[in-house]
Amino acid sequence: MTTMKKLLTVLLLLIGSFYSLKAQNVGLSFSYFVPRNGYFSTPISPFSLRGVGYNFNDYFGVQTGATLYRMSGLSIIDLPFESKDPFLGPNFTLFVPAEFVFQLKGQKVQFDIKAGGFFFYGFAQQLNSGNIDRAIRQYEQWDVANSDLTFKNNLGFGKQIGAELTLYVTNQFGVSFETNYLMGTAKFPLSGTYTGGTIASGLQNVAVDYKDAKVDFTGFEFSVGVIFTGGSGGGSKSKSRRRR
């Protein structure tokens, strides 16, 4: 079984187990990621389920979830050249957080402060050769550049902090707004060659091995959720967290 199939199987199992936790508290969530030096990324519906967890008491809990993102473009860092444009993408990325939550609950409002870690894995990876070539051309001060690079994909890890505001319109219906700041990397060594030069100097061929290259998974994540509860609303003291 390929890595992509394994991850999709894990995601489906996670979603199945989450839906078996508490059927009366269900919802929909749409999460969007704006990476540093990257392009706006969107979730792949219906593979997005967040806010699943357990409350230790009225104030503290833990939660997890999973989102399958369609990443438009991500940055690759720790290279000798850099750019404000992404070097990687488009691709698909599985994102799974694990957070501690501090909760302040009212009858119609709930405010959560969150902090924790996450892992992510990209598949169907593609290098953005056009952006890479432009960065090499600027780095080398050449007129033309053409790269031929290969990569080794790896699982990435990071940490995050954020907050969520939930407004309960009725005892059975609520809307949540969440923002998280993510800081993560994944080892992504690059190797190969690039060719280029100037009119005066002619063409040169350069062999490279960027062992320290990493995918930069840093940026802001925004989520909007619609929550359907079992009638308890924001003042519920249930141990199982409502999910979206």
ChimeraX commands (.cxc) that place a marker at each C-alpha (Angstrom):
marker #1 position 0.00,0.00,0.00 radius 0.5
marker #1 position 1.39,3.40,-0.97 radius 0.5
marker #1 position 1.93,6.17,1.58 radius 0.5
marker #1 position -0.97,8.16,0.10 radius 0.5
marker #1 position -3.36,5.22,0.44 radius 0.5
marker #1 position -2.21,4.61,4.01 radius 0.5
marker #1 position -2.83,8.24,4.97 radius 0.5
marker #1 position -6.26,8.29,3.35 radius 0.5
marker #1 position -7.13,5.06,5.18 radius 0.5
marker #1 position -6.01,6.63,8.48 radius 0.5
marker #1 position -8.05,9.76,7.74 radius 0.5
marker #1 position -11.18,7.76,6.98 radius 0.5
marker #1 position -10.73,5.71,10.16 radius 0.5
marker #1 position -10.31,8.91,12.17 radius 0.5
marker #1 position -13.46,10.39,10.71 radius 0.5
marker #1 position -15.37,7.17,11.35 radius 0.5
marker #1 position -14.20,6.99,14.96 radius 0.5
marker #1 position -14.99,10.68,15.55 radius 0.5
marker #1 position -18.55,10.28,14.29 radius 0.5
marker #1 position -19.05,7.33,16.64 radius 0.5
marker #1 position -18.12,9.40,19.72 radius 0.5
marker #1 position -21.31,11.40,20.18 radius 0.5
marker #1 position -23.83,11.35,17.36 radius 0.5
marker #1 position -26.05,14.09,18.82 radius 0.5
marker #1 position -23.30,16.76,18.53 radius 0.5
marker #1 position -22.34,17.11,14.87 radius 0.5
marker #1 position -21.32,19.88,12.55 radius 0.5
marker #1 position -19.53,21.10,9.46 radius 0.5
marker #1 position -16.17,22.84,9.34 radius 0.5
marker #1 position -14.33,24.73,6.62 radius 0.5
marker #1 position -10.65,25.50,7.30 radius 0.5
marker #1 position -8.39,27.66,5.16 radius 0.5
marker #1 position -4.62,28.08,5.36 radius 0.5
marker #1 position -2.61,31.14,4.35 radius 0.5
marker #1 position 1.07,30.06,4.40 radius 0.5
marker #1 position 4.08,32.32,4.66 radius 0.5
marker #1 position 5.48,32.92,1.16 radius 0.5
marker #1 position 2.78,30.63,-0.26 radius 0.5
marker #1 position -0.64,30.59,-1.85 radius 0.5
marker #1 position -4.09,30.42,-0.24 radius 0.5
marker #1 position -5.09,26.79,0.42 radius 0.5
marker #1 position -8.52,25.19,0.81 radius 0.5
marker #1 position -9.93,22.01,2.44 radius 0.5
marker #1 position -11.09,18.99,0.46 radius 0.5
marker #1 position -14.70,18.39,1.48 radius 0.5
marker #1 position -15.84,16.24,3.28 radius 0.5
marker #1 position -12.38,15.37,4.66 radius 0.5
marker #1 position -12.35,18.04,7.36 radius 0.5
marker #1 position -13.34,17.33,10.94 radius 0.5
marker #1 position -12.06,19.44,13.83 radius 0.5
marker #1 position -12.71,20.13,17.51 radius 0.5
marker #1 position -13.08,16.48,18.56 radius 0.5
marker #1 position -11.87,15.74,22.06 radius 0.5
marker #1 position -12.52,15.42,25.76 radius 0.5
marker #1 position -13.13,17.93,28.58 radius 0.5
marker #1 position -11.40,17.24,31.90 radius 0.5
marker #1 position -13.65,19.80,33.62 radius 0.5
marker #1 position -15.53,23.00,32.79 radius 0.5
marker #1 position -12.33,24.82,31.84 radius 0.5
marker #1 position -9.73,22.42,30.44 radius 0.5
marker #1 position -9.79,19.83,27.70 radius 0.5
marker #1 position -7.94,18.30,24.77 radius 0.5
marker #1 position -8.96,18.06,21.15 radius 0.5
marker #1 position -7.83,16.79,17.78 radius 0.5
marker #1 position -9.22,16.38,14.28 radius 0.5
marker #1 position -8.06,16.09,10.69 radius 0.5
marker #1 position -8.18,18.21,7.55 radius 0.5
marker #1 position -7.20,17.24,4.04 radius 0.5
marker #1 position -5.95,20.39,2.33 radius 0.5
marker #1 position -5.47,21.23,-1.31 radius 0.5
marker #1 position -2.26,23.24,-1.02 radius 0.5
marker #1 position -1.76,25.73,-3.83 radius 0.5
marker #1 position 1.84,26.51,-2.92 radius 0.5
marker #1 position 4.28,26.18,-0.01 radius 0.5
marker #1 position 7.74,27.60,0.59 radius 0.5
marker #1 position 10.92,25.51,0.83 radius 0.5
marker #1 position 13.47,27.00,3.24 radius 0.5
marker #1 position 17.14,26.49,4.16 radius 0.5
marker #1 position 18.27,26.81,0.56 radius 0.5
marker #1 position 21.09,29.10,-0.62 radius 0.5
marker #1 position 18.51,31.08,-2.60 radius 0.5
marker #1 position 15.08,32.30,-1.51 radius 0.5
marker #1 position 11.93,33.87,-2.87 radius 0.5
marker #1 position 8.60,35.26,-1.74 radius 0.5
marker #1 position 6.98,32.84,-4.20 radius 0.5
marker #1 position 6.46,29.15,-3.28 radius 0.5
marker #1 position 8.80,26.43,-4.54 radius 0.5
marker #1 position 6.41,23.55,-3.83 radius 0.5
marker #1 position 2.90,22.82,-5.07 radius 0.5
marker #1 position 0.21,22.25,-5.80 radius 0.5
marker #1 position -0.23,19.16,-3.63 radius 0.5
marker #1 position -2.51,17.49,-1.10 radius 0.5
marker #1 position -1.65,17.75,2.60 radius 0.5
marker #1 position -3.09,15.84,5.53 radius 0.5
marker #1 position -3.07,18.00,8.68 radius 0.5
marker #1 position -3.75,16.54,12.18 radius 0.5
marker #1 position -3.57,18.77,15.30 radius 0.5
marker #1 position -3.42,17.84,19.00 radius 0.5
marker #1 position -4.24,20.70,21.37 radius 0.5
marker #1 position -4.82,21.63,24.99 radius 0.5
marker #1 position -7.84,23.92,25.38 radius 0.5
marker #1 position -8.77,26.49,28.02 radius 0.5
marker #1 position -12.50,27.20,27.83 radius 0.5
marker #1 position -14.68,30.06,29.05 radius 0.5
marker #1 position -18.36,29.17,28.70 radius 0.5
marker #1 position -21.55,31.19,28.88 radius 0.5
marker #1 position -25.12,30.32,28.05 radius 0.5
marker #1 position -24.80,31.52,24.44 radius 0.5
marker #1 position -21.08,32.16,24.01 radius 0.5
marker #1 position -17.93,30.09,24.39 radius 0.5
marker #1 position -14.35,31.30,24.01 radius 0.5
marker #1 position -11.47,28.81,23.74 radius 0.5
marker #1 position -7.72,29.43,23.89 radius 0.5
marker #1 position -5.71,26.62,22.30 radius 0.5
marker #1 position -2.08,25.53,22.14 radius 0.5
marker #1 position -0.39,22.32,21.07 radius 0.5
marker #1 position 1.27,20.56,18.17 radius 0.5
marker #1 position 0.46,18.94,14.86 radius 0.5
marker #1 position 1.80,16.71,12.16 radius 0.5
marker #1 position 1.33,17.01,8.42 radius 0.5
marker #1 position 2.19,15.03,5.35 radius 0.5
marker #1 position 2.09,16.15,1.72 radius 0.5
marker #1 position 1.49,13.82,-1.18 radius 0.5
marker #1 position 1.12,14.17,-4.96 radius 0.5
marker #1 position 4.02,16.61,-4.50 radius 0.5
marker #1 position 5.19,18.84,-7.33 radius 0.5
marker #1 position 8.08,21.28,-7.47 radius 0.5
marker #1 position 7.27,24.72,-8.89 radius 0.5
marker #1 position 10.18,24.74,-11.32 radius 0.5
marker #1 position 9.31,28.17,-12.71 radius 0.5
marker #1 position 9.67,29.88,-9.33 radius 0.5
marker #1 position 12.80,27.86,-8.51 radius 0.5
marker #1 position 14.43,28.80,-11.82 radius 0.5
marker #1 position 13.69,32.49,-11.28 radius 0.5
marker #1 position 15.20,32.33,-7.77 radius 0.5
marker #1 position 18.34,30.58,-9.08 radius 0.5
marker #1 position 18.66,33.12,-11.88 radius 0.5
marker #1 position 18.57,35.96,-9.38 radius 0.5
marker #1 position 20.92,34.16,-6.96 radius 0.5
marker #1 position 23.53,33.42,-9.66 radius 0.5
marker #1 position 22.99,36.73,-11.49 radius 0.5
marker #1 position 22.39,34.80,-14.71 radius 0.5
marker #1 position 20.28,35.63,-17.72 radius 0.5
marker #1 position 18.76,32.14,-17.90 radius 0.5
marker #1 position 18.47,29.14,-15.55 radius 0.5
marker #1 position 16.86,25.74,-15.80 radius 0.5
marker #1 position 16.71,23.29,-12.87 radius 0.5
marker #1 position 16.36,19.51,-12.80 radius 0.5
marker #1 position 15.80,18.61,-9.14 radius 0.5
marker #1 position 14.40,15.63,-7.26 radius 0.5
marker #1 position 13.20,15.48,-3.66 radius 0.5
marker #1 position 12.65,13.10,-0.76 radius 0.5
marker #1 position 9.32,13.51,1.02 radius 0.5
marker #1 position 9.00,13.27,4.84 radius 0.5
marker #1 position 6.46,13.67,7.61 radius 0.5
marker #1 position 6.41,17.15,9.15 radius 0.5
marker #1 position 5.80,18.40,12.68 radius 0.5
marker #1 position 5.07,21.74,14.28 radius 0.5
marker #1 position 3.39,23.71,17.03 radius 0.5
marker #1 position 0.41,26.02,17.03 radius 0.5
marker #1 position -1.53,28.52,19.11 radius 0.5
marker #1 position -4.95,29.97,18.51 radius 0.5
marker #1 position -8.42,30.90,19.71 radius 0.5
marker #1 position -12.01,30.02,18.89 radius 0.5
marker #1 position -15.25,31.94,19.46 radius 0.5
marker #1 position -18.53,30.03,19.36 radius 0.5
marker #1 position -21.90,31.80,19.27 radius 0.5
marker #1 position -24.98,29.68,20.01 radius 0.5
marker #1 position -27.95,31.09,18.09 radius 0.5
marker #1 position -30.23,28.52,19.75 radius 0.5
marker #1 position -29.69,25.61,22.13 radius 0.5
marker #1 position -29.37,23.34,19.10 radius 0.5
marker #1 position -27.40,25.52,16.69 radius 0.5
marker #1 position -24.12,27.45,16.88 radius 0.5
marker #1 position -21.52,29.10,14.69 radius 0.5
marker #1 position -17.78,29.05,15.45 radius 0.5
marker #1 position -14.90,31.22,14.24 radius 0.5
marker #1 position -11.34,30.04,14.80 radius 0.5
marker #1 position -7.85,31.35,14.03 radius 0.5
marker #1 position -4.60,29.44,14.56 radius 0.5
marker #1 position -0.99,30.36,13.93 radius 0.5
marker #1 position 0.97,27.31,12.73 radius 0.5
marker #1 position 4.75,26.89,12.82 radius 0.5
marker #1 position 5.99,23.63,11.30 radius 0.5
marker #1 position 8.55,22.12,8.96 radius 0.5
marker #1 position 9.18,18.84,7.16 radius 0.5
marker #1 position 12.55,17.62,5.92 radius 0.5
marker #1 position 12.59,17.88,2.13 radius 0.5
marker #1 position 16.12,17.30,0.78 radius 0.5
marker #1 position 16.66,18.32,-2.83 radius 0.5
marker #1 position 19.32,17.09,-5.21 radius 0.5
marker #1 position 20.08,17.30,-8.91 radius 0.5
marker #1 position 21.48,19.93,-11.23 radius 0.5
marker #1 position 20.71,23.30,-12.71 radius 0.5
marker #1 position 22.04,24.85,-15.89 radius 0.5
marker #1 position 22.29,28.50,-16.85 radius 0.5
marker #1 position 24.50,31.47,-17.46 radius 0.5
marker #1 position 24.86,34.82,-19.16 radius 0.5
marker #1 position 25.41,35.80,-22.76 radius 0.5
marker #1 position 28.98,36.77,-21.92 radius 0.5
marker #1 position 29.97,33.69,-19.91 radius 0.5
marker #1 position 27.99,30.99,-21.68 radius 0.5
marker #1 position 26.19,28.09,-20.02 radius 0.5
marker #1 position 27.29,26.32,-16.84 radius 0.5
marker #1 position 26.05,23.11,-15.24 radius 0.5
marker #1 position 25.94,22.97,-11.42 radius 0.5
marker #1 position 25.37,19.84,-9.33 radius 0.5
marker #1 position 23.57,20.47,-6.02 radius 0.5
marker #1 position 22.62,18.52,-2.91 radius 0.5
marker #1 position 20.48,20.53,-0.51 radius 0.5
marker #1 position 20.31,18.10,2.41 radius 0.5
marker #1 position 18.91,20.65,4.87 radius 0.5
marker #1 position 15.98,21.84,2.75 radius 0.5
marker #1 position 12.60,21.87,4.53 radius 0.5
marker #1 position 8.98,22.49,3.66 radius 0.5
marker #1 position 7.84,25.59,5.55 radius 0.5
marker #1 position 4.40,25.01,7.07 radius 0.5
marker #1 position 4.10,28.40,8.76 radius 0.5
marker #1 position 1.10,30.68,8.51 radius 0.5
marker #1 position -2.44,31.42,9.63 radius 0.5
marker #1 position -5.29,28.95,9.57 radius 0.5
marker #1 position -8.88,30.22,9.59 radius 0.5
marker #1 position -11.89,28.01,10.28 radius 0.5
marker #1 position -15.65,28.59,10.16 radius 0.5
marker #1 position -17.88,25.92,11.68 radius 0.5
marker #1 position -21.58,25.22,12.00 radius 0.5
marker #1 position -22.48,23.19,15.10 radius 0.5
marker #1 position -25.61,21.16,15.82 radius 0.5
marker #1 position -25.85,20.17,19.49 radius 0.5
marker #1 position -28.07,17.82,21.45 radius 0.5
marker #1 position -29.90,20.77,22.99 radius 0.5
marker #1 position -27.37,21.65,25.69 radius 0.5
marker #1 position -25.94,24.75,23.98 radius 0.5
marker #1 position -22.90,26.65,25.23 radius 0.5
marker #1 position -23.52,25.85,28.88 radius 0.5
marker #1 position -23.15,22.09,28.49 radius 0.5
marker #1 position -20.92,20.30,30.99 radius 0.5
marker #1 position -20.60,17.18,28.87 radius 0.5
marker #1 position -17.17,15.54,28.92 radius 0.5
marker #1 position -17.15,15.00,25.15 radius 0.5
marker #1 position -16.41,18.16,23.16 radius 0.5
marker #1 position -18.75,19.14,20.36 radius 0.5
marker #1 position -17.12,18.83,17.01 radius 0.5
marker #1 position -17.36,20.66,13.75 radius 0.5
marker link #1:1,2 radius 0.2
marker link #1:2,3 radius 0.2
marker link #1:3,4 radius 0.2
marker link #1:4,5 radius 0.2
marker link #1:5,6 radius 0.2
marker link #1:6,7 radius 0.2
marker link #1:7,8 radius 0.2
marker link #1:8,9 radius 0.2
marker link #1:9,10 radius 0.2
marker link #1:10,11 radius 0.2
marker link #1:11,12 radius 0.2
marker link #1:12,13 radius 0.2
marker link #1:13,14 radius 0.2
marker link #1:14,15 radius 0.2
marker link #1:15,16 radius 0.2
marker link #1:16,17 radius 0.2
marker link #1:17,18 radius 0.2
marker link #1:18,19 radius 0.2
marker link #1:19,20 radius 0.2
marker link #1:20,21 radius 0.2
marker link #1:21,22 radius 0.2
marker link #1:22,23 radius 0.2
marker link #1:23,24 radius 0.2
marker link #1:24,25 radius 0.2
marker link #1:25,26 radius 0.2
marker link #1:26,27 radius 0.2
marker link #1:27,28 radius 0.2
marker link #1:28,29 radius 0.2
marker link #1:29,30 radius 0.2
marker link #1:30,31 radius 0.2
marker link #1:31,32 radius 0.2
marker link #1:32,33 radius 0.2
marker link #1:33,34 radius 0.2
marker link #1:34,35 radius 0.2
marker link #1:35,36 radius 0.2
marker link #1:36,37 radius 0.2
marker link #1:37,38 radius 0.2
marker link #1:38,39 radius 0.2
marker link #1:39,40 radius 0.2
marker link #1:40,41 radius 0.2
marker link #1:41,42 radius 0.2
marker link #1:42,43 radius 0.2
marker link #1:43,44 radius 0.2
marker link #1:44,45 radius 0.2
marker link #1:45,46 radius 0.2
marker link #1:46,47 radius 0.2
marker link #1:47,48 radius 0.2
marker link #1:48,49 radius 0.2
marker link #1:49,50 radius 0.2
marker link #1:50,51 radius 0.2
marker link #1:51,52 radius 0.2
marker link #1:52,53 radius 0.2
marker link #1:53,54 radius 0.2
marker link #1:54,55 radius 0.2
marker link #1:55,56 radius 0.2
marker link #1:56,57 radius 0.2
marker link #1:57,58 radius 0.2
marker link #1:58,59 radius 0.2
marker link #1:59,60 radius 0.2
marker link #1:60,61 radius 0.2
marker link #1:61,62 radius 0.2
marker link #1:62,63 radius 0.2
marker link #1:63,64 radius 0.2
marker link #1:64,65 radius 0.2
marker link #1:65,66 radius 0.2
marker link #1:66,67 radius 0.2
marker link #1:67,68 radius 0.2
marker link #1:68,69 radius 0.2
marker link #1:69,70 radius 0.2
marker link #1:70,71 radius 0.2
marker link #1:71,72 radius 0.2
marker link #1:72,73 radius 0.2
marker link #1:73,74 radius 0.2
marker link #1:74,75 radius 0.2
marker link #1:75,76 radius 0.2
marker link #1:76,77 radius 0.2
marker link #1:77,78 radius 0.2
marker link #1:78,79 radius 0.2
marker link #1:79,80 radius 0.2
marker link #1:80,81 radius 0.2
marker link #1:81,82 radius 0.2
marker link #1:82,83 radius 0.2
marker link #1:83,84 radius 0.2
marker link #1:84,85 radius 0.2
marker link #1:85,86 radius 0.2
marker link #1:86,87 radius 0.2
marker link #1:87,88 radius 0.2
marker link #1:88,89 radius 0.2
marker link #1:89,90 radius 0.2
marker link #1:90,91 radius 0.2
marker link #1:91,92 radius 0.2
marker link #1:92,93 radius 0.2
marker link #1:93,94 radius 0.2
marker link #1:94,95 radius 0.2
marker link #1:95,96 radius 0.2
marker link #1:96,97 radius 0.2
marker link #1:97,98 radius 0.2
marker link #1:98,99 radius 0.2
marker link #1:99,100 radius 0.2
marker link #1:100,101 radius 0.2
marker link #1:101,102 radius 0.2
marker link #1:102,103 radius 0.2
marker link #1:103,104 radius 0.2
marker link #1:104,105 radius 0.2
marker link #1:105,106 radius 0.2
marker link #1:106,107 radius 0.2
marker link #1:107,108 radius 0.2
marker link #1:108,109 radius 0.2
marker link #1:109,110 radius 0.2
marker link #1:110,111 radius 0.2
marker link #1:111,112 radius 0.2
marker link #1:112,113 radius 0.2
marker link #1:113,114 radius 0.2
marker link #1:114,115 radius 0.2
marker link #1:115,116 radius 0.2
marker link #1:116,117 radius 0.2
marker link #1:117,118 radius 0.2
marker link #1:118,119 radius 0.2
marker link #1:119,120 radius 0.2
marker link #1:120,121 radius 0.2
marker link #1:121,122 radius 0.2
marker link #1:122,123 radius 0.2
marker link #1:123,124 radius 0.2
marker link #1:124,125 radius 0.2
marker link #1:125,126 radius 0.2
marker link #1:126,127 radius 0.2
marker link #1:127,128 radius 0.2
marker link #1:128,129 radius 0.2
marker link #1:129,130 radius 0.2
marker link #1:130,131 radius 0.2
marker link #1:131,132 radius 0.2
marker link #1:132,133 radius 0.2
marker link #1:133,134 radius 0.2
marker link #1:134,135 radius 0.2
marker link #1:135,136 radius 0.2
marker link #1:136,137 radius 0.2
marker link #1:137,138 radius 0.2
marker link #1:138,139 radius 0.2
marker link #1:139,140 radius 0.2
marker link #1:140,141 radius 0.2
marker link #1:141,142 radius 0.2
marker link #1:142,143 radius 0.2
marker link #1:143,144 radius 0.2
marker link #1:144,145 radius 0.2
marker link #1:145,146 radius 0.2
marker link #1:146,147 radius 0.2
marker link #1:147,148 radius 0.2
marker link #1:148,149 radius 0.2
marker link #1:149,150 radius 0.2
marker link #1:150,151 radius 0.2
marker link #1:151,152 radius 0.2
marker link #1:152,153 radius 0.2
marker link #1:153,154 radius 0.2
marker link #1:154,155 radius 0.2
marker link #1:155,156 radius 0.2
marker link #1:156,157 radius 0.2
marker link #1:157,158 radius 0.2
marker link #1:158,159 radius 0.2
marker link #1:159,160 radius 0.2
marker link #1:160,161 radius 0.2
marker link #1:161,162 radius 0.2
marker link #1:162,163 radius 0.2
marker link #1:163,164 radius 0.2
marker link #1:164,165 radius 0.2
marker link #1:165,166 radius 0.2
marker link #1:166,167 radius 0.2
marker link #1:167,168 radius 0.2
marker link #1:168,169 radius 0.2
marker link #1:169,170 radius 0.2
marker link #1:170,171 radius 0.2
marker link #1:171,172 radius 0.2
marker link #1:172,173 radius 0.2
marker link #1:173,174 radius 0.2
marker link #1:174,175 radius 0.2
marker link #1:175,176 radius 0.2
marker link #1:176,177 radius 0.2
marker link #1:177,178 radius 0.2
marker link #1:178,179 radius 0.2
marker link #1:179,180 radius 0.2
marker link #1:180,181 radius 0.2
marker link #1:181,182 radius 0.2
marker link #1:182,183 radius 0.2
marker link #1:183,184 radius 0.2
marker link #1:184,185 radius 0.2
marker link #1:185,186 radius 0.2
marker link #1:186,187 radius 0.2
marker link #1:187,188 radius 0.2
marker link #1:188,189 radius 0.2
marker link #1:189,190 radius 0.2
marker link #1:190,191 radius 0.2
marker link #1:191,192 radius 0.2
marker link #1:192,193 radius 0.2
marker link #1:193,194 radius 0.2
marker link #1:194,195 radius 0.2
marker link #1:195,196 radius 0.2
marker link #1:196,197 radius 0.2
marker link #1:197,198 radius 0.2
marker link #1:198,199 radius 0.2
marker link #1:199,200 radius 0.2
marker link #1:200,201 radius 0.2
marker link #1:201,202 radius 0.2
marker link #1:202,203 radius 0.2
marker link #1:203,204 radius 0.2
marker link #1:204,205 radius 0.2
marker link #1:205,206 radius 0.2
marker link #1:206,207 radius 0.2
marker link #1:207,208 radius 0.2
marker link #1:208,209 radius 0.2
marker link #1:209,210 radius 0.2
marker link #1:210,211 radius 0.2
marker link #1:211,212 radius 0.2
marker link #1:212,213 radius 0.2
marker link #1:213,214 radius 0.2
marker link #1:214,215 radius 0.2
marker link #1:215,216 radius 0.2
marker link #1:216,217 radius 0.2
marker link #1:217,218 radius 0.2
marker link #1:218,219 radius 0.2
marker link #1:219,220 radius 0.2
marker link #1:220,221 radius 0.2
marker link #1:221,222 radius 0.2
marker link #1:222,223 radius 0.2
marker link #1:223,224 radius 0.2
marker link #1:224,225 radius 0.2
marker link #1:225,226 radius 0.2
marker link #1:226,227 radius 0.2
marker link #1:227,228 radius 0.2
marker link #1:228,229 radius 0.2
marker link #1:229,230 radius 0.2
marker link #1:230,231 radius 0.2
marker link #1:231,232 radius 0.2
marker link #1:232,233 radius 0.2
marker link #1:233,234 radius 0.2
marker link #1:234,235 radius 0.2
marker link #1:235,236 radius 0.2
marker link #1:236,237 radius 0.2
marker link #1:237,238 radius 0.2
marker link #1:238,239 radius 0.2
marker link #1:239,240 radius 0.2
marker link #1:240,241 radius 0.2
marker link #1:241,242 radius 0.2
marker link #1:242,243 radius 0.2
marker link #1:243,244 radius 0.2
view
